[in-house]
Amino acid sequence: MGVHYICDAEGRKTDVIVPIGLWESLTAEKPADRPIGVAEPARYRGIYRDLDLDLEAETRNLRDEWDPV
């Protein structure tokens, strides 16, 4: 049994019937349903990791280097 559509009197799709296996796979918990990301982003600051810098100010300075003249 595949996916079945239910249409109204004008032929517009209004509902769908899906096999239970497909439904369960669509509603199963996915990895993105849990929090993702880095718990301590400061550990991954790259070349700035050991420097005592204002990262927002440094970011602005780096962006200014690329502004057109």
Secondary structure, 3 states (H helix, E strand, C coil): CCCEEEECCCCCEEEEECCHHHHHHHHCCCHHHCCCCCCCHHHHCHHHCCCCCCHHHHHHHHHHHCCCC
